[in-house]
Structure formats: C-alpha cells, structure tokens
Amino acid sequence: MVDSLENHPPHQVVIVGGGFGGLYAAKALAKAKVNVTLIDKRNFHLFQPLLYQVATGTLSPADISSPLRSVLSKSKNTKVLLGEVNDIDPQSQQVFLGDQAIPYDTLIVATGAKHSYFGKDNWEDFAPGLKTVEDAIEMRRRIFSAFEAAEKETDIEKRRAWLTFVIVGGGPTGVELAGAIAELAYQTLKEDFRNIDTSEARVLLLEGLDRILPPFAPELSQAAEASLQQLGVSVQTKTLVTNIENDVVTLKQGDEVKEIPAKTVLWAAGVKASPMGKILAERTGAECDRAGRVMVEPDLSIKGYPNIHVVGDLANFSHQNGKPLPGVAPVAMQEGEYVAKLIQQKLKGNTLPAFNYSDRGSLAMIGQNLAVVDLGFIKLTGFFAWVFWLLIHIYFLIEFDNKILVMIQWVWNYITRNRGARLITGQESLLQVENSDPSSYYKATGTREAVNV
C-alpha cells in the first residue's frame, strides 16, 4: 500500500522579497520537500552594503547585483515570479499580484524598508537616500554633476555651494559615503579639472546624537571620526537638520541655528518599513511600531498566524534584549535561515527554540586603508580593519563572478587611486534640466523608484 503522505500535495512556501532575508530562506529550502515560490518586483538580488560604492563611482550596479533566477537555478523546487504583491488574504492563504492569486501554506514576508524623512517627505527631492540601484545612480549623477557645474560656474558663492556636500546621518552608510566623497574630491579628481581645485570641496557629515556610528563601541566611533577628519570630512554631532530647501540646509546645534548653502545633500538618517507592513497589520491585526515594522513572535511569526513569518528590516524582533534587532544584512540572513529550518522541522512534527540572533560584529569602511571593525572580543581600526572589511564583503557577495569582478576592481582602484565607474547617466543629465535645482531631475522625468531590500 502506498503511504497516503506520498500522495499529499507538497507544502507550498511563498516568499515575498528577494533581499537577504528572502533569498537566504529560499536557499536554505533548496533541498527541502516543499515547493517554494519567490516573488520580487526586481529580477535581481542587490548587495546593498556596497551601494555606496556605486554612488561614488567605484563599482557598477551589475558588480553587486545577481539575477534571482540564476542564483536559484539549481534549486529545482523553487520558482521565481517577477511582480509586486499588493495584498494578502490570511483566511484563504493567498497572496495577490494584481488579479493573480498565489496560494501558500507558509508565507515569509521580507520586503524590507525604505527611507524615512521623519514627516518631511518633501525633503526627498532635495536629499535622496540610498536603498536601490536607481538611488545609487541618482546619487552618483548628483555628486559628479556638482563638480561639472562648479567647473563652469564663475560666481564664487555659487561655486562654493556646488562644491559643498552634506550627508545627513552618521551611521555606517553616512560614514562610508562621506569618506568616499572626500577621497573623490581630495584625491581621485584632483588633477581632472582646470577651473576648480576639487580639494576646496567641503564634505559635511551631520549626526543628531553625540557621536557617529552609535551602535559601535565609543572608542571605535572616536577612531572613525578621527579617520574622517584625516580625510578632510567635517563631522558635526549633536546637529539636527530642521529644513532643506532652495539649496540651503538649515541646522540646529543646541540653541544655535545655521544655514549651509549646498547643492548636494544626501540622506542616510532614517528608514521606515515597506508598505507591506501596513497591509499585514490590516489583514492580520498585527501590531506595528512607529517605523511601521511588524511586531513578531519569538519564532518570527505574526501573533495568531503561525504560518506567516516576517523577517529582515520589516520585522521588529524585540525578544532577545528588549530592543529591536538592527536593520542590517546579517540579521535578515539569520532570520531567513531560521524560518527555513523551522518550516522543515514543523513538517516533521518537531519544534525549534525561539530565534536567537548571533551578533558576529559590525564593520564600517571609512576610506582607503581606513575602517573600523567591532567583533566583540576584538576591535580593529586602520589598515587591518580595512582588509577585514574587504574580505568579509567579498565573502558574502552572492555569485562567484561578482566576487572576482569586485576584487579586481578594488585591487585596480587601490593601485591607481582611480574610480572607473564615474558616469553621469539618465534620461537627462542633471545640468541639462536646471543648473540651480538638483531635485529637478525628478521633476522632469517623474522618476520615483520604490524600495525593496
């Protein structure tokens, strides 16, 4: 007699989002006796930790992107669908791509986060953030167009505004952007222009708290600030941005208010959950935090819905130390792998202990030969930290050819101190639209990309 289990339809796992959480869940289920459907509105996985290098001309977008179908091609139980989930029905256990319904037995939602301007959404036109390839390309356009505009500008004050770069937010992304732009201005581009001295550029890094890199140990924050100052970055802590308008950034430092004329303002200060958080809350009654992240149970499921799991930046997991886990790639990777293992154990009638994040350390690149690394048991700064940062990022790149390409690029850039991807691209260049308004590219083209981890 044939066991009835053999005739039972395979367990259907639907994963929404092909970022770190979703992709690592799919890869961990590659040999499981389940059917997996991965849905993403992009056909590629993006290695977000290196986006700032695309924005500053070190790498090209393809260097840090991997087609999802290629990555999962050997996972014969997995299919990839290109589309955006716009609704779910927990009762009938379906997700919807427009009018198309996709059934699931277990749902994993990993749609990440997007920029938060703390209620000042109109600032987005003036200060783009960095979450997608399009964001990086737009940021790259603004950075290099600023130098081009300064080369043609004869008015000294306007030229100074073009050569002023303000980065809002002193976390890892802000620190890495500030260091990379400083290296561009003071090293890479120094001999490329005739009418301007790029070393006269001002790079300002603004942080509202009392130190940059708040999650790091205080001594590493101090080392990072010293390294940035060595590169020529002006680090200003305890500084709040109160307005961004008409090429002027208004700052508040204690009781003092300052205005900084700046044509290029880049946002690295805050994030909020993707719209899927609101959809999940409406359909399941799940609670969300102020940033829109879904409050999850110890097994990363939604209360009352043990077959719906939320991982990555969309999840607020506060069961470990009373605080939400940080929105970084290692958290999403481990959560995705945990849920994949949980599904397999449940199908066998077993249980797993609650999810427990293993913090293996934090890293931030500052510039060539400059980085900070906090591994808990050891803290590194300078050259050895920089080498460690390079090796870790090479290791976690998804595809082998990306590892080789990025490694070659980095070696060449180290030898030549050059950045080969300094392209100003788009339907219209920034300067062709309107010299005085960096946000006008958006106004002219209507470009506003959605964000996905």
Buried (B, 14 or more C-beta within 10 A) or exposed (E): EEEEEEEEEEBBBBBBBBBBBBBBBBBBBBEBEBBBBBBBBBBBBBBBBBBBBBBBBBBBBBBBBBBBBBBBEEBEBBEBBEBBBEBBEBEEBBBBBEEEBBEBBBBBBBBBBBBBBEEBEEBBBBBBBBBBBBBBBBBBBBBBBBBBBBBEBEEEEBBBBBBBBBBBBBBBBBBBBBBBBBBBBBBBBEEEEEEBEBEEBBBBBBBBEEBBBEBBBEEBBBBBBEBBEEBBBBBBBEBBBEBBEEBBBBBBEEEEEEEBBBBBBBBBBBBBBBBBBBBBBEBBEBEBBEBBBBBBBBBBBBBEBEBBBBBBBBBBBBBBEEEBBBBBBBBBBBBBBBBBBBBBEBBEEEEBEEBEBEBEBBBBBBBBEBBBBBBEEEBBBBEEBBBBBBEBBBEBBBBEEBBEBBBEBBEEBEEEEBBEBBEBEBEEBBBEBBBEBBBBBBEBEEEEBBBBB
